[in-house]
Amino acid sequence: MATVSLAKAMWRGFGGKCPNCGEGHMFCRFLKVADACDRCGEELFHQRADDFPAYLVMVVVGHLVVPAILAVETAYAPPVWLQLAVWLPVTLFASLALLQPTKGAIVGLQWQLGMHGFEASKLRREAGELAPVLAKADTRAA
């Protein structure tokens, strides 16, 4: 089994996939990380993303929206109600669109680096062992 690079683990997480196999789903709800991968059984409940994804999203969206607001204001000086009608929904939808992928990337980072409870998983990967398969994954294969 090939080692998963940091970039690949984060990219898989960004896509909402298991950082280990790249096939199973990481999320069981919008921001709720599944306890384990439904394909390979890799345990994902160890993650501790906390507020970090939200902070990253605020930084990215803020750095995109604020200059756009200033550029539109400087060039066209539209009424305040129009600015609010345009930029509040843009900010909301951009934030919601980036929140889950950002959390997935952070979980992929934690998984690959062996942070928090992922140390045992990292040691298993380095030793070339397979991830433990949960009973739920066994019943799906049968």
Wavefront OBJ file of the C-alpha trace (Angstrom):
o trace
v 0.000 0.000 0.000
v 1.504 3.320 -1.090
v 1.870 6.143 1.385
v -0.606 8.966 0.923
v 1.119 12.337 0.601
v 0.009 15.347 2.606
v -1.266 17.117 -0.511
v -3.235 14.046 -1.625
v -4.769 13.520 1.835
v -5.835 17.165 1.982
v -7.177 17.099 -1.593
v -9.201 13.978 -0.843
v -10.561 15.664 2.282
v -11.332 18.824 0.297
v -13.436 16.652 -1.997
v -15.252 15.103 0.982
v -13.594 11.715 0.525
v -11.698 9.503 2.958
v -8.050 10.613 3.164
v -6.943 6.973 3.295
v -8.688 5.374 0.305
v -10.133 8.388 -1.506
v -13.404 6.538 -2.137
v -15.512 6.553 1.030
v -17.447 9.572 2.230
v -15.917 11.682 4.988
v -19.130 13.438 6.009
v -22.372 11.863 7.185
v -24.049 15.294 7.404
v -23.059 18.782 6.231
v -20.286 19.314 8.794
v -20.482 16.049 10.784
v -17.492 13.839 10.053
v -18.401 10.156 9.843
v -17.004 7.926 12.571
v -15.283 5.744 9.958
v -14.911 5.450 6.201
v -17.731 3.422 4.652
v -15.282 1.822 2.186
v -11.992 1.059 3.951
v -13.038 1.332 7.614
v -10.468 4.031 8.466
v -11.474 5.681 11.745
v -12.172 9.384 11.299
v -13.812 10.244 14.617
v -10.446 11.364 16.034
v -10.544 14.644 14.114
v -10.414 17.895 16.038
v -10.952 20.549 13.369
v -12.910 22.746 15.817
v -13.169 26.363 14.578
v -10.105 26.374 12.336
v -12.033 25.715 9.079
v -14.413 28.583 9.865
v -11.495 30.956 10.488
v -9.883 29.951 7.196
v -13.152 30.457 5.323
v -13.598 33.906 6.875
v -10.082 34.895 5.815
v -10.495 33.649 2.230
v -14.011 35.006 1.680
v -13.118 38.298 3.357
v -10.064 38.730 1.143
v -12.204 38.120 -1.956
v -15.381 40.019 -1.083
v -14.005 43.148 0.611
v -11.784 44.219 -2.332
v -14.692 43.532 -4.699
v -16.997 45.700 -2.590
v -14.437 48.495 -2.526
v -13.836 48.268 -6.279
v -17.569 48.443 -7.049
v -18.036 51.310 -4.593
v -15.138 53.263 -6.070
v -16.101 52.687 -9.698
v -19.912 52.966 -9.562
v -20.986 54.252 -6.102
v -24.244 52.234 -6.056
v -26.802 52.794 -3.281
v -26.193 51.021 0.002
v -29.303 48.839 -0.353
v -27.983 47.508 -3.668
v -24.576 46.785 -2.177
v -26.226 44.881 0.675
v -28.574 43.042 -1.686
v -25.614 41.811 -3.739
v -22.779 41.273 -1.287
v -24.592 39.688 1.662
v -25.834 36.700 -0.388
v -22.454 36.412 -2.169
v -20.693 36.295 1.195
v -23.178 33.796 2.634
v -23.065 31.394 -0.318
v -19.271 31.617 -0.677
v -18.860 30.851 3.025
v -21.248 27.898 2.930
v -19.663 26.549 -0.249
v -16.155 26.598 1.235
v -16.908 25.427 4.783
v -17.259 21.669 4.206
v -14.314 21.367 1.765
v -12.111 23.357 4.139
v -13.067 21.143 7.084
v -12.378 18.064 4.963
v -8.928 19.377 4.053
v -8.142 20.049 7.736
v -9.244 16.521 8.682
v -7.043 15.167 5.858
v -4.126 17.200 7.233
v -4.670 15.862 10.743
v -5.004 12.299 9.449
v -1.833 12.395 7.361
v 0.263 14.024 10.091
v -1.053 11.667 12.776
v -2.445 14.457 14.926
v -4.709 13.855 17.923
v -6.063 10.275 17.829
v -4.703 9.563 14.357
v -1.265 8.503 15.700
v -2.143 4.789 15.709
v -3.463 5.022 12.174
v -0.271 6.720 11.009
v 1.876 4.056 12.665
v -0.194 1.347 10.964
v 0.224 3.048 7.593
v 3.956 3.383 8.073
v 4.151 -0.303 8.998
v 2.192 -1.187 5.841
v -0.794 -2.644 7.628
v -4.364 -2.260 6.438
v -6.876 -0.101 8.256
v -9.186 -1.917 10.647
v -12.447 -2.834 8.986
v -15.499 -2.175 11.089
v -18.411 -4.561 11.354
v -20.507 -2.111 9.354
v -18.072 -2.348 6.424
v -18.099 -6.163 6.721
v -21.883 -6.334 6.420
v -21.859 -4.129 3.314
v -19.410 -6.489 1.575
v -21.498 -9.574 2.333
l 1 2 3 4 5 6 7 8 9 10 11 12 13 14 15 16 17 18 19 20 21 22 23 24 25 26 27 28 29 30 31 32 33 34 35 36 37 38 39 40 41 42 43 44 45 46 47 48 49 50 51 52 53 54 55 56 57 58 59 60 61 62 63 64 65 66 67 68 69 70 71 72 73 74 75 76 77 78 79 80 81 82 83 84 85 86 87 88 89 90 91 92 93 94 95 96 97 98 99 100 101 102 103 104 105 106 107 108 109 110 111 112 113 114 115 116 117 118 119 120 121 122 123 124 125 126 127 128 129 130 131 132 133 134 135 136 137 138 139 140 141 142
